[in-house]
Amino acid sequence: MRSPETRAGYAFISPWILGFVFFTAGPVLATLVLSMTEYDVLSPPNWIGLDNYRDAMANPDTESALKNTAIYALMYVPLSVASGLALALLLQRAGRATGLMRTLMYLPVMTPPVATAILFLLLLNGQNGLINDVLGSVGLPTPYWTSDADWIKPGIVILSLWSIGSVTIILYAALQEVPQALSEAAWVDGAGWLRRFWHVTLPMISPALLFVTVINTIASMQLFTEAYTMYFGTVTTNPPDEALFYVIYLFEEAFRFLHMGYASALAWMLFLVILAITMAQLWVSRRLVFYRSE
């Protein structure tokens, strides 16, 4: 702190530090305390210990919401990574149009989630939606995406794949860093495109694959805006149980029923679940991810 540069640095970042302490770290710690109380905003918190956690684990709605979220994550994460990688490989072959194609692929990410949800309500319409028109024209089944219980989560996965541009750009950047000498050496040894991709390209971009997998897993476990707009933010009086995702359930308990203490417990339970999944992914990655420094 005796250094003028250090003091100047802290002075410049002090607005962020103050904002983080008062608007992020403080409220997060407050929810930990509130999770052990019965609190409805209108009256003072009443300390009840771990009862909220016990009630949440015994509530079938918690199990249903967590199950819906897990199924969605298991569907979305592999598809998003695979689709993003496929688009990144195509982007490598775009030649002079690479800059334009990168912009076009990333533009959907900039679309507001509410607007995207409303758009896909029209596209996924079971009677006259564009997606069913295309499927019907080639003789494929035309399900009721937004009302059939078996197709609600696949429909939301399709909606979510609309914004895989960020995954594509990250993986494209990783592909650009793969040493061409390694691929050329494998080609000289007689390896075809598939073997070069499997034994050279994938290991070299495995850190980026791990990153997008972890980030997409965390994001999928916190799915809210699109599903809430489609099923809970409309005139629908009885949203389907298959669309009740965990964060929607948390939001409803907090801001509809004013069970703030219970919702805080749900939030911390979700944090622990995401932490456990992330730690498991990082543990598995120790055997699957190759770092060039190694």
C-alpha positions in Angstrom: 0.0 0.0 0.0 3.0 2.3 0.2 3.3 2.2 -3.6 1.4 5.1 -5.4 0.6 2.6 -8.2 -1.1 0.3 -5.7 -3.1 3.0 -4.1 -4.2 4.3 -7.5 -5.2 0.8 -8.5 -7.3 0.3 -5.5 -8.9 3.7 -5.9 -9.9 2.9 -9.5 -11.4 -0.5 -8.6 -13.0 0.8 -5.3 -16.5 1.4 -7.0 -16.5 -2.3 -8.0 -15.3 -3.4 -4.6 -18.0 -1.4 -2.8 -20.7 -2.6 -5.3 -19.6 -6.2 -4.8 -19.6 -6.0 -1.0 -23.0 -4.2 -0.7 -24.9 -5.6 -3.6 -23.5 -9.1 -4.0 -21.5 -10.5 -1.1 -23.7 -8.9 1.5 -27.1 -10.1 0.1 -25.6 -13.6 -0.4 -24.5 -13.9 3.2 -27.9 -12.4 4.3 -29.7 -15.2 2.4 -27.7 -17.8 4.4 -29.1 -16.3 7.6 -32.6 -15.9 6.1 -32.6 -19.6 5.0 -32.8 -20.5 8.7 -35.7 -18.2 9.4 -39.4 -18.0 8.6 -39.6 -14.7 6.8 -42.4 -13.2 4.6 -41.0 -9.6 4.2 -44.0 -8.1 6.0 -42.9 -9.3 9.4 -39.6 -9.8 11.3 -37.7 -13.0 10.6 -38.5 -15.9 13.0 -35.5 -18.2 13.6 -36.4 -21.9 12.9 -33.0 -23.4 12.3 -32.7 -26.0 9.6 -36.5 -26.6 9.2 -36.6 -24.9 5.8 -34.0 -27.3 4.5 -35.9 -30.3 5.9 -39.2 -29.1 4.4 -37.5 -28.5 1.0 -36.0 -32.0 0.9 -39.4 -33.5 1.9 -41.4 -31.5 -0.5 -42.3 -33.4 -3.7 -42.3 -30.1 -5.7 -38.6 -29.7 -4.9 -37.9 -33.2 -6.2 -40.0 -32.6 -9.4 -38.3 -29.2 -10.1 -34.8 -30.6 -9.6 -35.7 -33.6 -11.8 -37.0 -31.4 -14.6 -33.8 -29.3 -14.4 -31.5 -32.3 -14.4 -33.2 -33.8 -17.4 -33.0 -30.5 -19.3 -29.3 -30.1 -18.4 -28.5 -33.7 -19.6 -30.2 -32.9 -22.9 -28.9 -29.4 -23.4 -25.3 -29.5 -22.4 -24.1 -32.3 -24.7 -26.1 -30.9 -27.6 -24.9 -27.4 -27.1 -21.2 -28.4 -26.9 -21.5 -30.8 -30.0 -23.4 -28.2 -32.0 -21.0 -25.4 -31.1 -18.1 -27.6 -32.0 -19.7 -28.5 -35.4 -20.3 -24.8 -36.1 -16.8 -23.9 -35.1 -15.4 -26.5 -37.5 -17.5 -25.1 -40.3 -16.4 -21.6 -39.3 -12.8 -22.7 -39.9 -13.6 -23.4 -43.5 -15.4 -20.1 -44.1 -12.4 -18.4 -45.6 -12.8 -14.7 -46.3 -16.3 -14.8 -44.9 -15.1 -15.9 -41.4 -15.6 -12.4 -39.9 -19.2 -12.1 -41.3 -20.1 -15.7 -40.2 -18.8 -15.1 -36.7 -21.0 -12.0 -36.4 -24.0 -13.9 -37.7 -23.5 -16.8 -35.4 -23.1 -14.6 -32.3 -26.0 -12.3 -33.0 -28.7 -14.6 -31.5 -26.8 -14.4 -28.2 -27.6 -10.7 -28.1 -31.3 -11.3 -28.5 -33.2 -10.6 -25.2 -34.3 -13.9 -23.6 -37.9 -12.7 -23.3 -38.1 -11.9 -27.0 -36.5 -15.2 -27.9 -39.1 -17.1 -25.7 -42.0 -15.2 -27.4 -40.5 -16.0 -30.8 -40.2 -19.7 -30.1 -43.8 -19.8 -28.7 -44.8 -19.0 -32.3 -42.2 -21.3 -34.0 -43.1 -24.2 -31.7 -46.9 -23.8 -32.1 -48.3 -27.3 -32.5 -50.8 -26.3 -35.1 -49.3 -23.7 -37.4 -45.7 -23.2 -36.1 -42.9 -23.0 -38.7 -40.9 -25.8 -37.1 -43.9 -28.2 -37.5 -44.5 -27.0 -41.0 -40.9 -27.9 -41.9 -41.1 -31.3 -40.1 -44.5 -32.1 -41.8 -43.1 -31.2 -45.2 -40.5 -34.0 -45.0 -42.9 -36.6 -43.4 -41.6 -36.3 -39.8 -43.9 -36.2 -36.7 -45.3 -32.8 -35.7 -45.6 -32.8 -31.9 -47.3 -30.2 -29.7 -44.1 -28.8 -28.3 -45.6 -26.5 -25.8 -48.4 -28.6 -24.4 -47.4 -32.3 -24.8 -45.6 -33.3 -21.6 -43.1 -35.5 -23.5 -42.1 -32.6 -25.8 -41.9 -29.6 -23.4 -38.3 -30.0 -22.4 -37.1 -30.9 -25.9 -38.8 -27.7 -27.1 -37.0 -25.6 -24.5 -33.7 -27.3 -25.5 -34.3 -26.3 -29.1 -35.0 -22.7 -27.9 -31.8 -22.7 -25.8 -29.7 -23.9 -28.8 -30.6 -20.7 -30.5 -27.9 -18.9 -28.5 -24.9 -21.3 -28.8 -23.0 -18.6 -30.6 -20.8 -18.0 -27.5 -19.9 -21.7 -27.4 -19.1 -21.6 -31.1 -16.8 -18.5 -30.8 -14.9 -20.0 -27.8 -14.3 -23.3 -29.5 -13.4 -21.6 -32.8 -10.7 -19.6 -30.9 -9.4 -22.9 -29.4 -9.3 -24.5 -32.8 -7.2 -21.6 -34.1 -4.6 -22.4 -31.5 -4.1 -26.1 -32.5 -0.6 -26.4 -34.0 -0.9 -27.2 -37.7 2.4 -29.1 -37.5 0.8 -31.8 -35.4 -2.1 -32.4 -37.8 0.3 -32.4 -40.8 2.5 -34.9 -39.1 -0.5 -37.2 -38.5 -1.5 -36.8 -42.1 2.0 -37.7 -43.3 1.7 -40.9 -41.1 -1.5 -41.8 -43.0 -4.1 -40.6 -40.5 -7.4 -39.6 -42.1 -9.5 -36.6 -41.1 -11.5 -38.5 -38.4 -8.4 -39.9 -36.7 -6.6 -36.5 -36.8 -9.7 -34.9 -35.3 -10.0 -37.5 -32.6 -6.3 -37.9 -31.7 -5.0 -34.4 -32.4 -7.7 -31.8 -32.5 -9.9 -32.9 -29.6 -7.0 -33.3 -27.1 -5.6 -29.9 -28.0 -9.0 -28.2 -27.5 -10.0 -30.2 -24.4 -9.5 -27.3 -22.0 -11.9 -25.2 -24.0 -14.4 -28.1 -24.1 -14.2 -28.5 -20.3 -14.8 -24.7 -19.9 -17.9 -24.6 -22.1 -19.2 -27.8 -20.5 -18.9 -26.4 -17.0 -20.3 -23.0 -17.9 -23.2 -24.5 -19.8 -24.0 -27.0 -17.0 -24.1 -24.1 -14.5 -26.3 -22.0 -16.8 -28.7 -24.9 -17.5 -29.2 -25.6 -13.8 -30.3 -21.9 -13.5 -32.7 -21.9 -16.4 -35.4 -19.3 -15.8 -36.2 -16.5 -18.1 -37.2 -18.4 -21.3 -39.2 -21.1 -19.5 -40.9 -18.6 -17.2 -41.9 -16.4 -20.1 -43.3 -19.3 -22.1 -45.3 -21.0 -19.3 -45.6 -18.8 -16.2 -45.5 -15.3 -17.6 -48.4 -15.7 -19.9 -52.2 -16.0 -19.4 -51.8 -19.7 -18.7 -53.5 -20.4 -15.4 -52.2 -24.0 -14.9 -48.6 -24.2 -16.2 -47.5 -27.8 -16.9 -45.5 -29.6 -14.2 -42.9 -30.5 -16.8 -42.0 -26.8 -17.1 -41.5 -26.2 -13.4 -37.7 -25.8 -13.3 -35.8 -25.3 -10.1 -35.2 -21.6 -10.3 -38.8 -21.0 -11.3 -39.9 -23.0 -8.3 -37.6 -20.8 -6.1 -38.9 -17.6 -7.7 -42.5 -18.6 -7.2 -41.9 -19.4 -3.5 -40.1 -16.1 -2.9 -42.1 -13.6 -4.9 -45.5 -15.2 -5.3 -46.0 -16.8 -1.9 -43.5 -14.6 0.0 -41.7 -17.6 1.5 -38.4 -15.8 1.6 -36.7 -17.9 4.2 -37.8 -21.1 2.4 -36.7 -19.7 -1.0 -33.3 -18.8 0.5 -32.9 -22.4 1.6 -33.7 -23.5 -1.9 -31.1 -21.2 -3.3 -28.4 -22.5 -1.1 -29.4 -26.1 -1.9 -29.0 -25.3 -5.6 -25.6 -23.7 -4.9 -24.5 -27.0 -3.2 -25.8 -29.1 -6.1 -24.0 -27.0 -8.7 -20.8 -27.0 -6.6 -20.9 -30.8 -6.3 -21.5 -31.2 -10.1 -18.7 -28.8 -10.9 -16.3 -30.5 -8.6 -17.2 -33.9 -10.1 -16.6 -32.5 -13.6 -13.2 -31.1 -12.6 -12.2 -34.3 -11.0 -13.2 -36.3 -14.1 -11.3 -33.8 -16.3 -8.0 -34.7 -14.6 -8.0 -37.8 -16.8 -9.6 -36.4 -19.9 -8.2 -32.9 -20.4 -4.8 -32.3 -21.9 -2.9 -29.1 -21.1 -0.2 -28.1 -23.5 2.2 -27.2 -20.6 2.0 -30.9 -19.5 
